[in-house]
Amino acid sequence: MQTTTSPASVHSTATLTSSQRLFSLDAFRGLTVAGMILVNNAGDWQYVYAPLRHAAWNGWTPTDLIFPFFLFIVGVSITFALAGGTEQNGVVGKILKRSLTLFMLGLFLNFFPKFDITSVRIPGVLQRIALVYLACSLIYLRTTTRQQTWLLAALLAGYWLMMTVVPVPGVGYANLEPTSNLAAWLDRTILTTDHLYRSTKVWDPEGLLSTIPAIGTGLAGILVGTWLRRRDVADAEKTAWLFAAGCLTTLGGLIWDAWFPINKALWTSSYVLLAAGLAMLGLALCYWLVDAQPASRPTARRIAQPFVAFGVNAITVFFLSGLIPRILNMIHIQQPDGSEIGAKEWLYQLFFVPYFTNPHNASLAGALTFVLIWLGILWIMYRKHIIIKV
């Protein structure tokens, strides 16, 4: 991890050079990360509003869009970070190093605090980000835009056929049920049940086979990033075409849902299209408001700054927001009845439960407070131009 204090990396302009960042992209990334922290840190998991939960299996909620939005943004960011292509010194080595760092950070979160190698979960959110970043970066460096488009189509079509045609060993037929689909079988066969997500036990939501279409999500971001970097297209035209592409891609996902259901856990191809399409619409809106309108740009950027503060230190805040609750849970506080609870639950019981008659509101208030605490920390870092690069 590397800390920089360059203000140039925080304040960008609409006229792009190869090294500049889109202010709107940082804002969109920050909004996504803030959403991640919100849905991952409910005050009480028994009381969570439905939109802040994942869909039980098929279907989707707003929460199901957050992770693919981030992977889409990873793809867009690659086109700016690697604009110099292979001419950059040691670019492939840097990609490999960053991917390994991301993977190890995710593995550390899964290890902590027990550090039990016999039962540690191997997949995870940061691990998937690492693999998607690695694959998409190398693809971007070695292929043309046309080839990337065909590869995206091949990944989505190929995954659809694998999941709906290939018989599952031990089952005898292809299916999309939670425990007996091909992806679940592969996770159990290669990783074993000891190293999968504890809540699902026999399959993992960030498993091996579903990483293939997740790479497709990143490729969709690369195609959008390539479009936004074009110098021969006006900002208004970029926004209009991005909005149109978002509508068509979303519609494609909704139509495909009839044959290959939208499902985050399986990262189905219809889910890729739905999430990528909605991400295009979200980015188009951010780009139009924050980067493409000279008259309103200063005001829009001031309003967007809190999200940019999250966006420029996205991996750092995601990692720490996962680590600190684990540390708090290690601190045991004795109750009047002699029982013990973790410090995280103790804080929640002390500062939120007594002040809300509706436990759902108390749980939401706890999550929002956690987000606001991080906003305060990140705002100080942002104002001091501190960016921790992974």
FINUDO-430099 format. One line per field, with one value per residue (C-alpha): x, z, y; residue number from 1. Coordinates in Angstrom, 2 decimals, decimal comma, m for minus. Example, Ala and Ser with C-alpha at 12.3 -4.5 7.8 and 13.67 -1.06 7.14 Angstrom:
% FINUDO-430099
u <- 12,30;13,67 .
w <- 7,80;7,14 .
v <- m4,50;m1,06 .
num <- 1;2 .
END
This chain:
% FINUDO-430099
u <- 0,00;1,24;0,22;0,30;m0,50;m0,83;m3,71;m3,66;m5,01;m7,98;m8,97;m9,47;m10,94;m13,33;m10,57;m8,85;m5,23;m4,01;m3,12;m6,21;m9,21;m12,85;m14,29;m17,67;m16,10;m14,60;m17,99;m19,80;m17,21;m17,57;m21,35;m20,94;m18,44;m20,61;m23,44;m21,23;m20,43;m24,08;m25,44;m22,55;m22,90;m26,49;m26,94;m28,95;m29,15;m32,56;m33,98;m32,95;m35,24;m35,78;m34,02;m30,89;m30,83;m29,74;m32,40;m32,83;m31,97;m33,44;m34,39;m32,63;m32,72;m30,79;m28,21;m27,53;m26,37;m23,61;m20,85;m21,32;m21,36;m17,94;m16,55;m17,96;m16,13;m12,94;m13,25;m13,82;m10,86;m8,55;m8,89;m7,62;m4,94;m3,50;m3,96;m0,25;m0,58;2,44;4,74;4,47;7,46;6,75;3,00;2,32;4,38;2,42;m0,85;0,26;1,47;m1,77;m3,88;m1,90;m2,18;m5,95;m6,30;m4,17;m6,08;m9,30;m7,77;m6,53;m10,07;m11,28;m8,46;m8,95;m9,17;m8,95;m6,21;m7,39;m6,09;m8,30;m11,53;m10,66;m12,91;m10,80;m13,14;m14,37;m15,19;m11,62;m10,46;m13,00;m11,99;m8,38;m9,17;m11,42;m8,85;m6,07;m8,01;m9,49;m6,20;m4,37;m7,24;m7,26;m3,53;m3,57;m6,79;m8,69;m12,09;m13,71;m12,04;m13,13;m16,72;m16,67;m14,98;m17,67;m20,37;m18,53;m18,13;m21,81;m23,06;m20,54;m21,45;m25,15;m24,53;m22,33;m24,92;m27,97;m26,64;m23,67;m24,84;m23,74;m21,62;m23,49;m26,78;m26,98;m28,58;m28,00;m29,91;m29,83;m30,75;m28,63;m26,83;m26,83;m25,83;m22,52;m20,90;m21,72;m20,35;m17,10;m16,68;m17,13;m14,89;m11,93;m12,18;m14,08;m16,87;m14,35;m13,21;m16,53;m18,84;m20,05;m23,65;m24,14;m21,76;m21,92;m21,47;m19,89;m21,39;m17,90;m17,06;m14,83;m17,10;m19,11;m15,87;m16,09;m19,19;m17,86;m14,95;m17,64;m18,89;m15,40;m15,19;m18,43;m16,76;m13,73;m15,92;m17,60;m14,27;m12,91;m15,94;m15,59;m11,91;m12,59;m11,47;m13,44;m16,85;m18,51;m19,51;m23,21;m22,95;m20,99;m23,70;m26,54;m25,00;m24,08;m27,65;m29,03;m26,59;m27,59;m31,28;m30,70;m28,34;m30,77;m33,59;m31,42;m30,87;m34,58;m35,44;m32,73;m34,11;m36,87;m34,30;m31,41;m32,80;m31,21;m29,22;m26,37;m25,12;m24,62;m23,69;m25,85;m25,40;m28,76;m27,60;m24,41;m26,45;m28,93;m26,26;m24,01;m26,93;m27,99;m24,35;m24,16;m27,23;m25,79;m22,43;m24,10;m26,00;m22,88;m20,83;m23,43;m23,89;m20,31;m18,02;m19,93;m21,69;m19,26;m21,90;m23,03;m19,75;m18,40;m21,64;m22,06;m18,51;m18,96;m22,07;m20,29;m17,17;m18,32;m18,69;m15,36;m13,78;m15,01;m14,08;m10,41;m9,74;m12,26;m10,24;m8,78;m12,14;m13,70;m10,89;m10,88;m14,67;m14,54;m11,60;m12,70;m16,02;m14,06;m11,71;m14,64;m16,21;m13,03;m13,58;m16,03;m18,08;m19,87;m23,59;m25,50;m26,77;m23,20;m23,28;m20,80;m21,33;m18,92;m18,11;m19,84;m23,14;m22,65;m22,27;m25,37;m27,41;m26,20;m26,56;m29,33;m31,75;m33,15;m33,95;m35,97;m39,30;m38,90;m35,91;m35,54;m34,92;m32,43;m30,54;m30,51;m29,39;m26,47;m25,38;m25,77;m23,75;m20,93;m20,94;m20,89;m17,98;m16,01;m17,05;m15,51;m12,24;m12,13;m13,04;m9,97;m7,83;m9,41;m8,81;m5,19;m4,92;m4,05;m4,72;m3,70;m3,08;m3,28 .
w <- 0,00;m0,90;0,45;m1,82;m1,14;m4,68;m5,10;m8,83;m8,28;m6,38;m8,46;m12,12;m15,03;m17,78;m20,36;m19,96;m20,24;m19,90;m16,25;m15,08;m13,25;m13,94;m10,96;m11,72;m11,69;m8,25;m7,04;m8,47;m6,95;m3,61;m3,66;m4,36;m1,53;0,92;m0,10;0,52;4,04;4,74;3,77;5,38;8,82;10,00;13,68;14,08;11,27;12,47;11,62;8,15;5,62;2,51;0,03;2,20;1,97;m0,89;m2,79;m1,31;m4,68;m8,04;m8,43;m7,18;m4,71;m4,71;m2,49;m5,23;m7,54;m5,32;m5,95;m9,75;m9,86;m8,21;m10,65;m13,53;m12,12;m11,90;m15,63;m16,40;m14,20;m16,00;m19,23;m17,49;m15,34;m18,23;m20,97;m21,78;m22,49;m22,33;m22,90;m19,20;m17,28;m15,61;m16,12;m16,05;m12,90;m11,24;m12,23;m10,77;m7,57;m7,08;m7,77;m5,25;m2,65;m3,06;m2,84;0,30;1,98;1,38;2,64;5,75;6,53;6,25;8,48;11,14;14,09;14,33;11,74;11,34;8,02;8,21;7,95;6,38;3,56;0,42;m1,87;m0,93;m2,20;m2,35;m3,85;m6,64;m7,22;m7,49;m10,06;m12,14;m12,06;m13,10;m15,96;m17,26;m17,10;m19,12;m21,59;m22,00;m22,69;m25,19;m27,16;m29,24;m28,40;m31,00;m29,48;m25,99;m27,20;m28,70;m25,61;m23,38;m25,51;m25,48;m21,69;m21,09;m23,69;m22,64;m18,96;m19,82;m21,72;m18,98;m16,30;m18,28;m20,47;m18,77;m16,47;m12,86;m11,68;m9,07;m10,07;m13,71;m15,18;m15,39;m12,91;m11,15;m7,63;m4,76;m3,70;m6,84;m9,69;m11,55;m9,81;m6,36;m7,34;m8,56;m5,36;m3,19;m5,38;m5,57;m2,42;m0,21;2,14;4,83;2,78;1,57;2,91;6,36;5,83;2,67;3,59;0,29;m2,22;m2,26;m3,61;m4,80;m6,05;m8,85;m11,87;m11,31;m11,53;m15,32;m15,80;m13,13;m15,49;m18,04;m15,70;m15,68;m19,47;m19,78;m17,72;m20,01;m23,07;m21,36;m20,20;m23,74;m24,97;m22,31;m23,17;m26,81;m27,69;m30,94;m29,24;m27,36;m23,74;m24,57;m27,21;m24,85;m22,23;m24,68;m26,12;m22,65;m21,49;m24,56;m24,10;m20,45;m21,31;m23,96;m21,77;m18,84;m21,14;m22,43;m18,90;m18,09;m21,27;m20,70;m17,18;m18,70;m19,73;m17,33;m14,15;m12,68;m9,74;m7,89;m6,15;m9,53;m11,22;m14,15;m17,55;m17,30;m13,98;m15,65;m18,28;m15,77;m13,39;m16,17;m17,79;m14,55;m13,83;m17,23;m16,37;m13,00;m14,47;m17,32;m14,78;m12,69;m15,77;m17,10;m13,79;m12,51;m15,56;m18,70;m17,70;m17,36;m15,91;m13,10;m12,68;m9,65;m7,68;m8,66;m7,62;m4,25;m3,65;m4,85;m2,71;0,19;m2,24;m3,89;m0,43;m0,31;m3,94;m3,86;m0,87;m1,77;m1,07;2,13;3,65;2,52;4,14;7,40;7,65;7,58;9,97;12,75;13,54;13,83;16,31;18,30;18,47;20,13;23,06;25,49;27,86;30,84;31,19;34,50;34,27;34,04;30,31;27,88;24,53;21,98;22,04;18,69;19,99;23,31;21,49;19,44;22,52;24,33;21,65;19,34;20,76;23,56;21,18;18,50;18,97;15,59;15,68;11,91;12,31;15,11;12,92;10,00;12,23;13,46;9,89;8,80;11,79;10,84;7,32;8,70;11,00;8,00;6,06;8,79;8,63;4,84;4,59;6,64;4,39;1,30;2,44;3,15;m0,26;1,35;m0,95;0,11;m3,08;m3,03 .
v <- 0,00;3,44;6,84;9,87;13,51;14,77;17,20;16,60;13,12;14,51;17,53;16,66;18,58;17,62;17,90;14,57;13,61;10,06;10,52;12,40;11,00;11,68;13,53;11,93;8,47;9,06;10,30;7,27;4,95;6,69;6,39;2,67;2,15;4,09;1,77;m1,26;m0,08;0,70;m2,72;m4,63;m3,04;m3,29;m2,58;m5,79;m8,33;m9,48;m6,07;m4,93;m3,30;m5,45;m3,10;m3,35;m7,16;m9,36;m11,28;m14,74;m16,34;m15,28;m11,63;m8,53;m5,67;m2,36;m4,08;m6,62;m3,83;m2,46;m5,01;m5,23;m1,43;m1,46;m4,05;m2,01;1,03;m1,05;m1,62;2,05;3,02;0,60;2,59;5,72;4,07;2,04;4,62;4,39;0,68;m1,59;1,38;2,19;0,88;m2,46;m2,14;m5,90;m6,31;m3,50;m5,15;m8,47;m6,80;m4,88;m7,96;m10,00;m7,24;m7,03;m10,80;m11,02;m8,18;m10,09;m13,31;m11,50;m10,32;m13,90;m15,15;m12,49;m12,99;m16,80;m17,40;m21,00;m22,28;m25,37;m23,38;m20,03;m18,89;m18,50;m16,50;m13,04;m9,57;m8,26;m11,54;m11,20;m7,59;m8,76;m11,45;m9,20;m6,39;m8,78;m10,36;m7,12;m5,22;m7,87;m8,11;m4,33;m4,26;m7,15;m6,70;m4,17;m2,72;m4,98;m8,03;m6,96;m6,69;m10,17;m11,57;m10,08;m11,67;m15,01;m14,98;m14,30;m16,79;m19,43;m19,12;m19,38;m22,61;m24,05;m23,40;m24,52;m27,34;m29,05;m31,90;m31,48;m34,45;m36,44;m34,81;m35,82;m32,72;m28,98;m26,86;m23,48;m24,58;m23,18;m26,36;m28,50;m26,18;m26,50;m23,52;m24,91;m28,32;m26,76;m24,72;m27,83;m29,96;m27,58;m25,46;m27,98;m26,93;m25,97;m22,98;m21,58;m18,87;m19,94;m18,85;m20,90;m23,76;m25,70;m22,86;m19,43;m16,18;m15,17;m18,65;m19,88;m20,32;m17,14;m15,17;m15,66;m13,47;m11,10;m10,46;m9,64;m6,91;m5,43;m5,67;m3,72;m1,01;m1,06;m0,50;2,46;3,88;3,67;5,59;8,30;8,79;9,61;13,13;13,35;13,12;15,98;15,47;15,81;13,08;10,84;11,20;10,59;7,44;6,15;6,71;4,91;2,01;1,78;1,55;m1,13;m3,16;m3,05;m4,14;m6,98;m8,22;m8,08;m10,01;m12,65;m13,13;m15,30;m17,95;m17,30;m15,73;m12,61;m13,96;m12,29;m15,43;m17,13;m13,83;m14,90;m13,32;m11,57;m10,11;m8,86;m7,00;m5,60;m4,32;m3,01;m1,21;0,46;1,33;3,02;5,07;6,04;6,99;8,91;10,97;11,62;12,47;14,89;16,68;16,69;16,73;17,67;20,89;23,83;26,16;23,85;21,95;23,90;23,52;19,88;19,07;20,72;18,62;15,47;15,96;13,74;10,85;11,67;11,42;7,82;7,19;8,16;5,86;3,17;0,02;1,46;2,31;m0,98;m2,96;m0,99;m0,93;m4,73;m5,02;m2,67;m4,42;m7,66;m6,01;m4,61;m8,06;m9,33;m6,95;m8,54;m6,39;m7,90;m7,27;m6,81;m10,39;m11,69;m12,47;m10,95;m9,26;m7,81;m4,11;m3,56;m4,92;m3,07;0,25;m0,49;m1,41;1,72;4,40;3,22;0,64;2,88;5,74;3,95;2,21;0,49;m1,91;m1,61;2,12;1,50;m0,97;1,46;4,34;2,25;1,53;5,16;6,36;3,99;5,45;9,01;8,23;7,04;10,11;12,28;10,37;10,31;13,98;14,90;12,70;14,23;17,79;16,91;15,18;11,83;8,90;5,40;3,45;m0,33 .
num <- 1;2;3;4;5;6;7;8;9;10;11;12;13;14;15;16;17;18;19;20;21;22;23;24;25;26;27;28;29;30;31;32;33;34;35;36;37;38;39;40;41;42;43;44;45;46;47;48;49;50;51;52;53;54;55;56;57;58;59;60;61;62;63;64;65;66;67;68;69;70;71;72;73;74;75;76;77;78;79;80;81;82;83;84;85;86;87;88;89;90;91;92;93;94;95;96;97;98;99;100;101;102;103;104;105;106;107;108;109;110;111;112;113;114;115;116;117;118;119;120;121;122;123;124;125;126;127;128;129;130;131;132;133;134;135;136;137;138;139;140;141;142;143;144;145;146;147;148;149;150;151;152;153;154;155;156;157;158;159;160;161;162;163;164;165;166;167;168;169;170;171;172;173;174;175;176;177;178;179;180;181;182;183;184;185;186;187;188;189;190;191;192;193;194;195;196;197;198;199;200;201;202;203;204;205;206;207;208;209;210;211;212;213;214;215;216;217;218;219;220;221;222;223;224;225;226;227;228;229;230;231;232;233;234;235;236;237;238;239;240;241;242;243;244;245;246;247;248;249;250;251;252;253;254;255;256;257;258;259;260;261;262;263;264;265;266;267;268;269;270;271;272;273;274;275;276;277;278;279;280;281;282;283;284;285;286;287;288;289;290;291;292;293;294;295;296;297;298;299;300;301;302;303;304;305;306;307;308;309;310;311;312;313;314;315;316;317;318;319;320;321;322;323;324;325;326;327;328;329;330;331;332;333;334;335;336;337;338;339;340;341;342;343;344;345;346;347;348;349;350;351;352;353;354;355;356;357;358;359;360;361;362;363;364;365;366;367;368;369;370;371;372;373;374;375;376;377;378;379;380;381;382;383;384;385;386;387;388;389;390 .
END
